[in-house]
């Protein structure tokens, strides 16, 4: 993942097509998408308080630097992974693309 994350994501996405266990799929999607966001965009995992969660909080990927110094947003990668499993096909690339959108780390020029 650290040296060349794109091929790793493609390889795992190919393997996910045959995955039957939803809980393992969810965990794999969450871990790989989260680690991709960390390695490709310099974020990190953090626990955030969430009173709506049965655990009182949730894990997010956060701390992304923005190329123009603007504020970025934490991303609920586990939540995105749950959504992906519930609306097949579940693909890491789709989770990462959505996470990048939600984080605000991309600069778009119009």
C-alpha positions in Angstrom: 0.0 0.0 0.0 2.8 2.4 0.9 4.8 2.1 -2.3 2.1 1.8 -4.9 -1.5 1.8 -3.6 -3.4 1.8 -6.9 -2.4 -1.7 -8.0 -3.1 -3.0 -4.4 -6.6 -1.6 -4.6 -7.3 -3.1 -8.0 -6.0 -6.5 -6.8 -8.2 -6.5 -3.7 -11.3 -5.3 -5.7 -10.8 -8.3 -8.0 -10.8 -10.6 -4.9 -13.9 -9.0 -3.4 -16.0 -10.1 -6.3 -15.9 -13.6 -4.9 -16.3 -12.7 -1.2 -19.4 -14.2 0.5 -19.1 -13.2 4.2 -20.6 -9.7 4.6 -18.8 -8.9 7.9 -15.4 -9.9 6.5 -16.1 -7.9 3.4 -17.1 -4.8 5.4 -13.9 -5.1 7.5 -11.7 -5.6 4.4 -13.3 -2.7 2.6 -12.9 -0.4 5.7 -9.3 -1.4 6.3 -8.1 -1.1 2.8 -9.9 2.1 2.0 -8.9 3.7 5.2 -5.2 2.7 4.8 -5.3 4.0 1.2 -6.6 7.4 2.4 -3.8 7.4 5.1 -1.0 6.4 2.7 -2.1 8.4 -0.4 -3.5 11.5 1.4 -1.6 11.6 4.7 -4.6 11.2 7.0 -4.8 9.1 10.2 -7.4 7.1 12.1 -9.1 8.9 15.0 -11.9 8.1 17.4 -14.7 10.7 17.4 -17.5 11.0 19.8 -20.9 10.1 18.3 -23.8 9.9 20.7 -25.9 8.1 18.1 -23.4 5.2 18.1 -24.0 2.3 20.4 -20.3 2.6 21.4 -20.5 6.3 22.0 -18.2 7.1 19.1 -16.8 5.9 15.8 -13.6 5.7 13.9 -12.9 8.2 11.1 -9.9 9.0 8.9 -8.9 12.7 9.4 -6.1 15.1 9.4 -5.7 15.5 5.7 -3.4 18.4 4.6 -5.0 20.5 1.9 -2.8 21.8 -1.0 -4.0 25.3 -0.5 -4.1 25.2 3.3 -7.9 25.0 3.5 -9.8 23.0 6.1 -10.5 19.4 5.3 -13.1 17.1 6.8 -13.0 13.8 8.7 -14.4 10.8 6.7 -16.5 8.0 8.1 -14.7 5.2 6.1 -16.5 2.4 8.1 -19.9 4.0 7.2 -18.9 4.3 3.6 -17.9 0.6 3.7 -21.3 -0.3 5.1 -23.0 1.6 2.4 -20.9 -0.2 -0.3 -21.8 -3.6 1.1 -25.5 -2.7 1.2 -25.5 -1.4 -2.4 -23.4 -3.8 -4.5 -21.0 -4.0 -6.2 -18.8 -3.2 -3.3 -15.6 -1.7 -4.7 -12.7 0.0 -2.8 -12.2 2.4 -5.6 -15.8 3.7 -5.1 -15.3 4.1 -1.4 -12.0 5.9 -1.9 -13.5 8.3 -4.5 -16.4 9.1 -2.2 -14.0 9.6 0.8 -11.9 12.0 -1.3 -15.1 14.0 -2.2 -16.2 14.2 1.4 -12.8 15.1 2.8 -12.4 18.2 0.6 -8.8 17.5 -0.1 -9.0 17.9 -3.9 -8.6 21.3 -5.5 -10.8 21.8 -8.5 -10.1 24.7 -10.9 -13.0 26.1 -12.9 
